[in-house]
Amino acid sequence: MKHKLSITILLVILFIVAQYVGLFVTKKYIKEELPYNIERPKLEPKTSFIPIFTMILIATFLAFILMKLNAIFLWRIWFFLSIIFTLSISFSTFIDQTLAFLLSIILAFYKVFRNNILIHNFTEMFVYGALAALLVPIISLFSVVILLILISIYDYIAVWKTRHMVKLAKFQSKIKIFAGLVIPYGKERAILGGGDIAFPLIFSGVALQKFGNIAFIVPLFTALSLFTLFYLAKKKKFYPAMPFITIGCFVSLLFIFIINKVYL
């Protein structure tokens, strides 16, 4: 097992919380307009996986360039603005937009410039719901399936072949600005990348949009897949999580199809 059982369970629980908070945010904005007059990208749902995957590659390339240049200040500013943007959208689900924006600034400051681990993980519960709310209405079920396959292949290559994602993860840990969950214990750190939270949430959101509330079972399958990965993984080694999580997504989709066939 990669981490102690208690740490693994805590990490999986935080993953589940992030999934359900994100689904709640996504459900609100599937039919409603986004706050602050934010407009979604104009994409064709059946082929939206192409520009989305392209944007992911570009963002990764830019992150890698910043790492190579050791441009820590620019990295912090990029991260800071991204956190304010996403938190403002998610918090607006629960509170007034102006208050949501002000709260987002305060939390983003403590997350990025004060490295408060509690605030870091708390904000991670809300960041990815905003991304799902932005993208889910413009992604079809076919597109999200293809997107997960592409991301899983890319994750495998980036972690086990080129290893550039490992270098990015180590760089983020070094400067204490990490996109994802972080649980320090002793001299170790249990981490889960932001993409490993965001992509299954986007899949869950698309399933919610197409099949209704039965999609709330999806995070249980993805959490089980994640736990399986950590259980089988060895210490001191990096693993691509998305292939495991994608399997959980697809098994949950099969389960939804069966339930719909039998009961509906």
N, C-alpha and C positions, 0 to 999 in steps of 0.2 A: 504494500500500500504506500502511495506517495507521501501521504501525511498521516498524522495520528487520526484515529477514527473520529474523535470528538471534533477536530478541526475540519475534517472532510464533511461531516454532517452539518456543521455550522456553515461552511461554504455553500453546500447544496441548498440549505434552508434560505440563505440570502439570495441565491439564484432564483429559487421559487418565488420569494417575495417580490423580487424585481420583475419576474414574469407576470405575476398577477396585478401588481401596481401598473405595469405597462399595458396590460390588457384592459384595465379599467379606464386608463387615459385614452387608449385607442378606440374603445367602444364609444366614448363620448364624441370623438371627432370623426368617426366614420361617416356620420350623417350631418354633423354640424361644421360650421366654418372654423378654421383655426383662429386662435386669438391674435391680436395685434395686426390684423389684416394680412397675415402671412399667407402666401399662395404656394400651392404645391407645384412641383415641376410638371410641365405639360408633357406627359409621357403616354404612350400607347400601352395599356395594361398587358396585352399579350406579348409584347416585346420589351417591356420595361427592364427586364433582367439585363439587357445589353448595356444601356447607359448606366445603370446602377453599378454593375460589376466594373465597368470602365472607370467610374468615379472612384470606386474603392481602390483600384490599382493606382490611379493618379494620386489619391490621398496618401497611400502607402509610400509611393515614390517621394512625395514631398516630405513626408515624415523622415524618411531615410536620408534625404539630403540635409535636413536640419540636424539630424544626428551626426552625420559625417562632418558638418561644419561646426559642430558643438554649439549650435545657436540656441542655447538654453533659454535666453530671454524671449526670443521669438516663439519658441515652443510653449513657454508659459503663457504668453499673450494669446496664442492660437487656442490653447487649452482653456484659458480663462473665458474668452469670448464664446467658445463652443458650449461651455457649461452654463453660462448665463442664458444663452439662446434656448438650449434644451430644457433647462429647469423652468424657465419662464412659461414655456408651453405646458409642461406637465403640471406645475403648481396652479396654473390658471384653471385646471379641472376642478380644483378644490376651493380656491380662494379668489378674491378680486384680482384682476389683471395687474393693476398698479402695485398692489402689495406683493403679488407673485414676482414681479420684476425686481422690486427692491430686495426681497428675501433672496432671490437668485444671485444678486450681486454680492450680498454679504456672505452667503455660503460658498460661492465660487472663490471669493477672496481667501477665505480660511482653507478651502480645499487646495488651492494652487500655491498660495504664498505663505501659508502657515503649516501646511502638511499635517492637518489634524485628521487622524485615521478614522475617528468616529464620524466626523462630518464627511470625509471621503466616501465611506461605505454607505452612509445615509443618502447622500446625493446620487450615488450609483443606482439606488432603488428607483429613481425618477428620471434619470437621463434618457434611458432607452425607450421609455414610453413615448417621448416626444418624437424620436426618430421613427417609431412605428406609426404614430399618428400622421406624420408627414408622408410616409411611403405606402402604407397599406391600401388606401383607396385607389392608388394608381398601379397596383400589382395584381395580376390575375393568379389563380391557383397554379396554372401551368408555369407562369413566370417565376413564382417563388420556389417551385420545385426545381426548376433548372438553375436558379440562383443558388440554392443550397448545394446542389451538385458541384457547381463551379467553385463555390467558396470552399467546399470540402477538399476538392482537388488542389486548389491554391494553398490551403492551410497545410496540407500534407507536404507539398513542395517547399513552402516557405519555412516550415519547421524542421523537416528531416532531410531536405536536399540542399537548397541554397542557404538555409538557416538564418536568413535575414530577419525573420520575425523574432527569433531568439535574441539576436543582437538588439533589436528594437526594445524588446521586453526588458533586457538587462540595462539598457540605457535609461528607460523610464524608471526602473527601480532605483538606479543610481542617483538620479536627480529628484526622485520622490514625486514624480508626476506620472501616474499610471492610469490608463483608461481601462478600468475593470475593478474587480473586487480584490482587496488585499487583506489578509489576516496574518499579522505577525505573531509568532509564538517561539519563545526561546531565541535562538539564532537563525531560525528559519522563517520563511514567508510563504503562505499558501496564496496563490494568485489565480485569477480567472479573467482572461482578456475580455474587453468590452464587446468585441465581435461575437464571442461565444454566448453573450447575453442578448445582444441585439438581433442576430439573425433568427434564432428560434422564436423570439418574440414577434418579429415580423411575420414569420410563418403562422404563428398562433393567431395574429391579427387578421391575416388573410382567411384563415379557416373560420374565424369568428364572423367575418363579413359574409362568407359563403354559406356556412352551416348553422350559424347561430350559437347559442350559449353552450352547446355541447363541446365547442372548441376549448372551453375552460379545462378540459381534461389534458390538453396537449402538454402543458408544463409538467404534469406528473410523469409523462413518458420521457420527456427530455431530461428531467431531473434524475430519473432512474438511469438513463444513459450516461449522464455526467458522473453519477456515483460509481457506476461500473468502470468508467475510465480511471477514476482516482483509485479505485480498489485494485485494479490490475496494474496500474502504473508503478514504476520503481522510483525510489528516491533519487534526487539530484539529476533527473532527466526531464527534458521538455517533450511534451506530447501535443500533437494537433487535436484539439477537442472537437472541432466541427464535424469530422467524419462520424464520431460517436453520436453527437447531438443530432446530426441529420438523420441517422438511423432511427433515433427516438421520434423525430418529427414524422418520418414516413410510416413507422409502426402506428403512431397515433392517428394518422390519416386513414390507414387501413381499418383501424378500430372504428373510426367515425363512419366510414363507408358501411361497415357491417352493421353498426347500430341503426343507421338510417335505413338499411335494407330490411332489417328484421322488424323494427318498431314503427317505421314511418311509411 
